[in-house]
């Protein structure tokens, strides 16, 4: 990891004082751009590209005028496409089971979502909001979906409320406010927990797949070789190549050792009519939602949006650690990302997609490692999603366990672990980090973040000097309200271990 000091969290970081080096960066991107051959190495060129980019909010940002495409941009685009196929497929399949829908529904909805998301990627991250991370998939919601369905929840109502609450949070600048109140220790602990849980879950998934085909040794060999490959790439400072090389290694070794694989999903185009997807005898087979449908999913929608802040914050902090100095302008803006995710969520739900939006982790983490700004890789991600959705065959490869598991491990979860360790190596950050991990293991990361945010800002753990400098509103009122709201909603829907849901409708 970079030894760059991590600046304070937030959506709009303070700009450093002007200096001679800053004066060298005056002018438009097109004027300041120099060919890579004029730099001593590739790393210096990529750092300079980050420093000279001047993203414009709600104005046209055009390729080659405001940013350029580099071959490093293909890495996060590849990782993002794999992650999208996997996560949307998981959400669609989780809905399909309780609703009695088959695999054909899952496959077609995934293809549909790949086409939907590509439009919003280009529109927002590639054109109007170049510091908004791509609107990805809200993975932590997956365990809640069976409860939502059992309670009579409607996917369109759920999605529309998530979009509405997300827009309210974005317009009120609530996301960046909560980010600014989160210390390094709290954020570092959150990254450590997410990285560790993600890594272990993917290792278990790979072994479960290998045991299912009677070849457990394949999982061990693939993971062992991936560890060695990652170490070699780290040594030569080529970690940004980890995703494609690990996918090639994992898939190639597994196939060579006899693991079965065949392409099954051919070229095709999904149904593009919302009326088909929301028909009573087609698509979801649910018809349109009623007022009662919105009431049922209301607490889940509040919880979903409340869980955005720690997720978005972790992605922004990873950028800060990975990017060089004087790159504040290109950092992910939390509020703009919430706007992008909210609008994309509303549109996707109306059209009939199964996705529930959040910040796209499988894109932003590899992009930060490759030292690339958001927009160029975003455009390539949109292209890759369209190709995968229409061609079909890449979807089979993306969800094959030897490819999928190692891609997520080296592209997302191991870097999150490294970032968490980087943030908790100084000062009293370890106290807060340990409490985050402890509380997250008890319930989930949103609970862990909210209770530790309150304890840390009160000065019970972490830096007492930092706590003393906070206003009463920042010290306990905002963190206290956030904790009470989150814990209350979790209690209502039955997410607190050992405590039945307060409302009978949510009891399974």
N, C-alpha and C positions, 0 to 999 in steps of 0.2 A: 504494500500500500504506500501511497504518497505520504511524506512526512509533513505536508502542508497543514498548518494549524486550522482547525475547523472554526469558521465564523459562527456567530449566533444564528440559531434557527429562525426561519421566518420566510415570508413570501417575497419581501422586497428588502434584501440585505442592504446595509449602508455602504455607500461607495467610499473607497479609500481616498485619502488626501491626494491632490494632484502632485505629480513628480515629473522629472524629466522623462522617465520611461513611459508615463501616461501620455505625455505630450506627443510621443512618437506614434500614438494610436489615434490621433485626431484625423478625421476624414471619413469618407464612406468606405464600406467594405470593399467595393470594387476598386477603389483607389489604393487601399492598403494591402490588398491581396498580392502575394508574391508566389511564384512557382516553387514547388517543393525542392527543386534542384538548387535553389539559392540558400538552403538551410543545411547546417552541418549534419543533421539526422532527421529522421521522420518524426520523432517525438517533438523536436523544436518546431517543426512545421505545424503539427496538430495543435500545439499550445498556442502558437501565434493565431491560428484560425479561430480558436475559441475567444481570444482576446480582441480581435478586430471585428467580430460579428456584431451587428447593431440591429437586433430584432425590433420590429415595429408592432405594437398592439393595435388590433382592429384596422390595420392597413395591409396592403398587398406586400407579401414577402416572396420574392421571385428567385428561383434557382439561377445561379451564376451572377445575379446582381446582388443578392443579399446573403447567399450561402452557396456552397459548392458540394458536389457529390464526391466522396472518396471511397476507395474500396473497403475501408474500415466500416462504412455504413451498412454493408451487407451483413455484417455479423449480428448486430442487434436486430436487424430486420428478420433474419433467419430465426433467431431465438424467439422473437416476438410472435412469429407465425406459428411456430411449434407450440408455444404457450397458449395462443388463442385457440387453436384446434382442440387442445387438451382440455382447457378450462370450460369453453362453451359446450363441448361434448359432455363434460361432467355435469354441468348444470342441466342441460337438456335431458340427459339420461336420468338424473335425479327426479326431475318432473315426470318423465315418461313412465317410470315404474308405478308410482301411486295412481297415475291417471289412466293406466292401461294402454299406453301408446307403445308402438314397437320401435325396433332399431331404425327402420326406414324414416320415421319421424325425426329421430336424433340426427341422422346423417344429413337429411335435407335441411333441417334448421341450422346446423353448423355451417353448411354451404351458404345459406341465406345470410347468416350473421357475418360471414367473411366478406360478403359483398357490401352489406350495410356499413360495417365498420370502416371499410376502405374509403368510402365517401367522406365520412366525418374526420378521418385521419388527415386527408389532404386538405379539407376545408379549414380545420382548426389548426392542428400542429404544423401542417405544411404551408399554410397560407396566411390566415388571420391572426393566430396566436402561437407564434413559434416558440414561446417558452412554456406552453401548456403541454404536459406529458400526454401521451396517447391515452384515450379512454379504453381501458382494458376490461378485465373481468373480476368481480368481487368474490374471490375464492372462499373467504371465511363464511360466506352466506350458505354455502352448499349444505352443511349439516342441518341448517334450519329449514330447508325446503320441504322435507317430509312433514314437518310440523305445520308449515303454512298450508300445504295441500290438505292435510287431515282436518285443519280448522275451516276449510272451505275457501281458502285464499285463491285469488285469481291473478295469474302472472301479469296481465296488463295493468290491473289496479296496483299491484306491487311496484312495477316498474315506473308507472306515472308518479306515484307518491315519492319514490326515491329521487326521481328527477326534480320534482317540485321542492322537496326539502333541501336537496343539494344546491339548487339555485338560490334559495333563501340564505343558506350558509355562505355561498360564494359572494353574493351581493353585499352581505353584511360584513364581509372580510373575516368571518369567524374562523375559517381554516388557518389563515396566517396568524391570527391572534393566538389560537391555541398552540401553534407551532412556536411562537415567540416565548410562550410561557413554559416550554418544555426544555429542561436542561440537557446538557451533554450526557449525563449519567442515565437519565430516563430514556433518552433516545438510543443511547448505546446499548442499554439492556434490552430494549425492544428489538433492535437489530440482531443481537446475540440470540435471543429466543427464537425469532423468526428463522434465522439462518440454521440454527441447530435442529429445530423441529422439521423444517423443510428438508434438510439433508437426510436425517434419519428416516423420514417418511418415504423418500424416494429410494433409499437403500432397501427398505423393507418391501416396497413395491416391486423392485427389480428381483429380489430373492423370491417373492411370492410368484412372480411370473415364471422364473426359472424352475421352481419346484413344481409348478403346474404342468410344465412340459417334461418333467423328469430329468432335468439337467441343471441341478443346483450349482454345479461347478462353474457354469458360464457366468453367473452373476458375480461370483468371487473374482474370476479372472478379469472380467470387464472393469469392475471397480478398482481392482489393484492396478491395472494398466492405466486407468484414468488418473489415479493418484500420481503415478510416476510422470505421466504426460503433463499434468498440471504443474508439478514441481519443475520440470524442465522448462516449460514456457515461462514460469515465474522467474527462473534463473536468467533467461535470455530476454526478459522484459517484453515478452510477446503474449501476455495473458489474454489479450483481446482475441487471440486465435483459438481460445479454449473451446468455444462452442462448436465451430465446424469440425475441428480436428477430433474432439471427443465424440461427436456424433458419428464421424467416419470410423473412428477406432471402435466404438461400442457396437455399431451395426455390423461392421466388417468382421470383427472377432466373433461375435455371436453367430453370424451366418456361417463363418468358416468352421465353427465348432459344431454345426449341425442344427442350430435353432431354426424352426420353421418360419418362413415368411413368404407371403405372396401379395401382389397388388390385387385388390378387389374392387376398389371404388374407381369407376371409369369416368370419363368426361360427362358433364351434364350441367343443366341449369335448374335451380330450384324454382318452386312456385314463387312468383314475385308480387302476388296480389294480397294485400292485408285482409281482404274479404275471405280469401281462402283460409288463411291462418286463423282468423277469428270466427270462422263459421261453426255452426252447431254440429255439422256432420263432416267437417274437414279440418285439417290442421290440428289445432289444440282440442277441437271438439268441445269447446266450452261456451262458445258464443261471446257476447260482449259482457263486461262486468256490470254489476248492479251497485247501488249505494252500499248495500251490506258487504259487498266484496271489498270495498275500500276501507270500511270500518274494521274488518277482520285483519287486514294486512297493515294497518296503521302503526302498531307498535314495532313490527318488524322493519318497516321503512325508516322509522326514527332510529332504530338501532343500526341499520345499514349505513345511514349517512353519518351517524356518530362515530362509526368505526373508520370512516374515511381519514380523519385527521392523523392518527398514528401511522396509517399506511402511507399517506402522501408525504408526511414528514420524514419517514425513513428513506424514501426515494430521493427527496431533495438533499438530505444530509449526505447520502452516498455520493451524489454529484459533488458536493462541496469538498469531500475528502479526496476525490479522484481528480478534480480539475486543478489547474495551476492558479496562481494569483491573478488578480485583475480580470476575472471572468464572471463577475457578479451579474452582468447583463444577460448572460445566456443560461443562468440557473433556472431550473423549473420553478414556475410561479404557482404556488399552491391554489390560490383563488381562481386563477385562469384555468387551471386543470380541473377544478370543480365545476366551472362553467361548461367546459368542454364535455366532461363526463355526464353532467346533468342533461344537457341538450341532446347528446347522443343517446342517453337512456330513454328520454321521452319519445324520441323519434323511433328508436328500435322497438320499444314496447307497442307503439301504435301500429308499426308495420308487421309485428308478429314474431319478433325475434325472442330467443330465450335468454339472452345475455342480461346480467345485472352489472352495471359499470363501476369501475374504480380506476385508480391510477395503474398503468400497465407496467408492472414490475419486470416482466421478462423482456421488456424493451429498454427501460431506462437504466437498469443496472449494467447490461452489456454495453450500452452506449456510453455510459460514464467511464467504464473500464477502457474503452477504445478512444476516449477523449474526443468524442464527437458531440456537437450540439444536436438538439432534438429534430429540426425540420427535415434535413436530408434523409436520415434514416427512416423518418416517418413516411416520407413519400415512397421509399423502397418497400417499407412494410406493407403499405397499401397495395402496391404492385404484387408483392408476394402473396398477399391474402386473396387477391382476385385470381391469380394463377392457380393457387391451391384449390379455391372454391370451384372454378370452372373445369380444371383439368382432373381433379379428383385424386389421382395417384399420389401426390405429395402428402395428402391427408393420411393415407395408410402408413407411410414412412414416419410421419411426425408422431403418430400414436403408438408406434412399435416400441416396447419398453426399453430395449438396449439403446435406442436413440433418444427417446423422450426423457428417461430418468437421468442419464448422464448430462444431457443438455441443461436440464433444470438445476442439477447439482452444481456444475462448474460455471454456469451462466448467471445464476441468481443466488443460490443459498450459501455457497462457500464465500463469495464476495460479501454477502451480508454479514457473515461471521467475522470476516476480516475487518470490515468497517466498524462493527460493534466493539471489537478488541481495540481498534485504533482510538475510538472515542473514550474508552474507559481506562486508559493507561496512566492518566495523570489526575492529581487532586483527589477529591473525595467522591469521584464519580462511581467508584465500585459499589458503594453502599446503595445508591439509587438503582444501579444496574441489577444488583442481586435481588432487590425487592421486586423490580419489574418482572424478572424471570420467575420468581417465586409466585407472585400473584397471577401471572399469565398461565402458569401451570395449573393453578387452582381453578380458574374459569376459562379465560381466553385473553388474547393480547389487548383487546379493547378495555377489559376490566383491569388488567395489569397496568396499562398505561394510565388510566384515569385515577386509580387509587394512589399510584406512586407519584403522579403529577401533584396531587393534593399534599401528600406527605412531604415531598421534596420542597415544594413552595412554602409550606409551613415552617420549614427548617428542622423538622424532626429527623430527617436524614439528609445526606448530601452537604452542600456548602451552606453554612449558616450566614456567611457574609452575603451571598447571593440573595437569600431569603430576606435579609434585613433591608436590602435595597429595593424590594418590590413594594408596590402600593398595596393597600388593603384589598382592592379589587382583584389584583393579580395574584396576591398571596393566597387568599382562601375563598373569596366569593365565587369567582369564575371556576376555579378547579373544583370547589365544593358542589356547585350546581351541576357541573359536568358529571361528577361522580354519582351524585344522587339520581340524575336523570338516567344515566346509563344503567346503573344497578337496578333502578326501579323497573325499567323496561325489560331487563333480563329476568327479573323476578316474575313479571307479568307473564312472559312467554315460556318460563320454565328452563332458563339457561343456567341458573345457579345450582351447582351440584348438591344433591341431597334434599333440595327444597322443591316441592311440587309447584307447578305453575299456579299463580294466584287466580287466573281466570280458567274455569273448567274447560273452555273450548280449546285451550292449548295443551291440555293434558293428554298424553298418549297412553 
